[in-house]
Structure formats: structure tokens, C-alpha cells
Amino acid sequence: MEKRTHILLVDDEENILEPLDHYLKSQGLETSLARDAKSALELIKKLPIDLAVLDIMLGQSDGLELCRDIQHVKPMPVIFLSGRAEDTERIIGLELGADDYLAKPFNPRELLARIRAVLRRYASPATASHDEKLKIGPWQLDVSNQELMQKDGSRLELSTGETRLLYVFLSHPDMVLSRDELLKMTQGRQTNPFDRSIDNYVSRLRKKIESDPSNPIHIKTYWGGGYAFNSKGNLGSC
């Protein structure tokens, strides 16, 4: 039997959670429900969740903080729901790694369309060859396990977004790629003037692979251009 897509719904409002659960199940999706951050993380640890839909305001909890925790526990696509259509909140959510943002009230059909669009992006970017291992110098990127093997045999764990971005960089060494190009190649979507998600992922990668993230030698910034991976910088020296 084909595995059904499993969606985690996290919201403390019953009048939203229950009807949404019923609708998504009627459309062939499998769902799990959580009413707070603690319950959501417990479900993520034990279930094969494909995507999480999070309310930004969860009573005493913070959906933004939950998004950050999810990416550390088990990286996955995230769509935010919010009762406020404020740019600042949306921008912060995107910077934390969210893939989309939907303001309440919303039509369940629109959420379903966005869920499917996000999952399509995750199934078809440059990293779709899950068994591929990309090697550069003494380092090897293991796409399926989201790890970067170091020259001493140890493995550096990466998030989904970090893996996708590093894959694109290693596949296009020394090529200056704009933020628009990187976003399209890693997530299959276009950027907007407030979208800083690529900058955020670059910053995370630099903290992991650069000896001095404030003076990077591997991922170089080209002002007015974008970023490029320096193939002459020996990753094994990190």
C-alpha cells in the first residue's frame, strides 16, 4: 500500500484544528494533531511526519521557537498559520526556515494547495537524487543522510535546507549565484524583497564549515551579486 503523506497540525484553537483535520483526511492525507509545542515535538520524534502546519501563537508557547526546535530534531517543511498578517512576523518565520505563511482566516483548499506545492518543491530540487554522494577535496556530502563526511571520517549533521544549499554550491563551484537563483534551485520558488532565508542558511553553513565564519574562505559573498563556493578553499582545513 502506498504511504500517505503525513501532516502534523499544531494549533490550540479547536474550531480550527478539528475541521482542518477532517478536511485534510477527506483529501487523502494522514494527519496528527497537537495543541502545544511539547506534544508536537513528541509526535515528531516518533512518527514519520512529512510536513508541519504550525500556528505562530500557541497559547503560552511560541510557534517560531517550535519551528526552530523542529529543524533541530527532524528537519522538515513547515507552513505557518497566523491570525496577524504582519510582514515582520512572516519575515521572521521565513528566516527560521519556514516554507510558506498563511494568514487566518483561510480557506482549507488554499492550505491544501500550499501543502502540495511545498511538498512538490521538496521532491524536485537539485537534491532529488537521494542516493547521490557529492565529493569535493577530502569531504563528501551524503544527500540521503544529510551529512558532510570530514577528512577524519567524522560526520557533520546538516538540516534539509543546509543540505540543499550545500549541494547547489558544490554542484556549481566558483559560480556566483544570486539569492533568486539559489532560492529557485533549492526550494523551487521565487524570492521577495523581504526574504532572507538564503542569507540565513548561508550563515548556518558558515558556522559549520568555516574556521572563522566572520571571514569565510569557502562560501564567499559577492556584493550585488550573491554567493559563490570557492573550490580552491580546502574544506579539510576546517
C-alpha positions in Angstrom: 0.0 0.0 0.0 1.4 3.4 -0.9 2.4 5.6 2.0 0.0 8.5 2.5 1.5 12.0 3.1 1.6 12.6 6.9 0.8 16.2 8.1 1.2 17.5 11.6 -1.3 20.2 12.6 -0.4 22.3 15.6 -2.9 24.8 16.8 -4.6 25.5 20.2 -7.9 26.5 18.6 -10.3 23.6 18.4 -12.6 25.4 16.0 -9.6 25.4 13.5 -7.9 22.2 14.3 -10.8 19.8 14.1 -12.4 21.0 10.8 -9.0 21.2 9.2 -8.1 17.7 10.4 -11.4 16.4 8.9 -10.9 18.2 5.6 -7.3 17.0 5.0 -8.2 13.4 5.8 -11.0 13.7 3.3 -8.4 14.7 0.7 -6.4 11.5 1.3 -3.8 12.9 3.8 -2.9 11.3 7.1 -2.9 13.8 10.0 -1.7 14.0 13.6 -2.8 16.8 15.9 -1.0 18.7 18.6 -2.3 21.6 20.7 1.0 22.7 22.1 4.8 22.7 21.3 5.6 19.9 23.7 3.1 17.5 22.2 4.2 18.5 18.7 7.8 17.6 19.4 6.8 14.2 20.9 4.9 13.3 17.8 7.7 14.4 15.5 10.2 12.2 17.4 8.1 9.0 17.0 6.1 9.5 13.7 7.2 9.8 10.1 5.8 13.4 9.6 6.3 14.8 6.1 5.2 18.4 6.8 4.2 20.5 9.8 1.5 23.2 9.8 2.1 25.5 12.8 0.1 28.3 14.4 2.5 31.0 15.4 0.6 31.8 18.6 0.2 28.6 20.7 -1.2 29.9 24.0 1.8 30.2 26.2 4.1 28.7 23.5 5.8 30.3 20.6 5.3 28.7 17.1 8.5 30.5 15.9 10.5 28.8 18.7 8.8 25.4 17.9 9.8 25.8 14.2 13.5 26.2 15.3 13.2 23.2 17.6 11.7 21.1 14.8 14.6 21.8 12.5 17.0 20.6 15.1 15.0 17.4 16.0 13.9 16.3 12.5 14.2 18.8 9.6 11.0 19.0 7.6 8.9 21.5 5.6 6.9 24.0 7.7 3.9 26.2 6.9 3.0 28.9 9.4 -0.6 30.0 10.2 -1.2 33.3 11.9 -4.1 35.5 13.0 -2.0 38.5 12.1 -0.9 39.4 8.5 2.2 41.4 9.6 5.3 41.4 7.4 7.7 41.3 10.4 6.2 38.0 11.7 6.2 36.5 8.2 9.8 37.5 7.5 11.0 36.0 10.9 9.2 32.8 10.1 10.9 32.5 6.7 14.3 33.3 8.2 13.8 30.5 10.7 13.3 28.0 7.8 9.5 28.1 7.2 8.5 27.3 3.6 5.2 29.3 3.5 2.9 31.5 5.5 -0.9 31.8 5.6 -2.9 34.4 7.4 -6.1 33.5 9.2 -8.9 33.2 8.3 -8.1 31.0 5.3 -9.8 28.6 3.0 -8.8 24.9 3.7 -8.5 24.4 0.0 -5.8 27.1 -0.2 -3.8 25.5 2.6 -4.1 22.1 0.9 -2.8 23.7 -2.3 0.1 25.2 -0.4 0.9 21.9 1.3 1.1 20.2 -2.1 3.2 23.0 -3.6 5.7 22.8 -0.8 6.0 19.0 -0.9 6.5 19.2 -4.7 9.3 21.7 -4.2 10.9 19.3 -1.7 10.6 16.4 -4.1 12.1 18.1 -7.1 15.0 20.5 -6.3 18.7 19.8 -7.1 18.9 17.3 -4.2 16.3 14.9 -5.6 18.9 12.2 -6.2 18.7 11.0 -2.7 21.4 8.3 -3.1 23.9 10.8 -4.5 27.2 11.5 -2.8 29.0 14.6 -3.9 32.7 14.8 -3.2 35.0 17.8 -3.1 38.5 17.6 -1.8 38.6 15.4 1.3 34.9 16.0 2.1 31.9 14.1 0.9 28.3 15.3 1.0 25.8 12.4 1.7 22.5 13.8 0.4 20.3 11.0 1.7 21.6 11.1 5.3 22.1 14.9 5.2 25.6 14.6 6.4 29.0 16.0 5.4 31.8 13.5 6.0 35.0 15.1 7.1 38.6 14.0 6.3 39.0 12.2 9.6 35.8 10.1 9.0 33.6 12.1 11.3 30.2 13.3 10.1 28.7 16.7 10.3 24.9 16.7 10.5 23.1 19.2 8.3 19.5 20.3 8.1 17.4 19.8 5.0 17.9 23.4 3.9 21.6 23.3 4.6 22.0 20.1 2.6 20.1 21.5 -0.4 22.1 24.7 -0.4 25.5 23.0 0.0 24.6 20.6 -2.8 23.9 23.5 -5.1 27.2 25.2 -4.1 29.2 22.0 -4.6 27.5 21.4 -8.0 28.4 24.9 -9.2 31.9 25.6 -7.8 33.2 29.1 -8.3 30.0 30.3 -9.9 28.4 33.4 -8.4 24.7 32.6 -7.8 22.2 35.3 -6.9 19.7 34.9 -4.0 16.9 34.5 -6.5 18.8 31.7 -8.3 19.7 29.9 -5.0 16.1 30.1 -3.8 14.8 28.7 -7.0 17.4 25.9 -7.2 17.0 24.9 -3.5 13.3 25.5 -2.9 11.7 26.0 -6.4 10.2 29.3 -5.5 10.9 33.0 -6.2 12.2 35.4 -3.6 10.7 38.7 -2.5 12.4 41.9 -1.2 12.0 40.8 2.4 13.0 37.1 2.0 16.3 36.5 3.8 16.1 32.7 4.0 19.1 32.1 1.8 21.2 34.5 3.9 20.1 32.7 7.0 21.1 29.3 5.5 24.5 30.7 4.3 25.1 31.9 7.9 24.3 28.5 9.3 26.5 26.7 6.9 29.4 29.1 7.5 29.2 28.4 11.3 29.6 24.7 10.5 32.3 24.6 7.8 34.3 27.8 8.2 37.1 28.1 10.7 36.2 31.8 11.0 32.6 32.4 9.9 33.1 36.2 10.0 35.9 35.8 7.5 34.8 32.9 5.2 37.1 31.3 2.7 34.6 28.7 1.4 31.3 30.5 0.8 32.2 33.9 -0.5 29.8 36.9 -0.6 29.7 39.0 -3.8 28.0 42.3 -3.0 25.3 43.0 -5.6 25.8 39.5 -7.0 25.2 36.8 -4.4 27.3 33.9 -3.2 29.8 31.5 -4.7 31.6 28.4 -3.3 35.3 28.7 -3.5 36.6 25.4 -4.8 40.2 26.4 -4.0 39.4 26.7 -0.3 40.3 23.3 1.2 37.3 22.2 3.3 39.5 19.7 5.0 41.3 22.5 6.8 38.2 23.5 8.8 
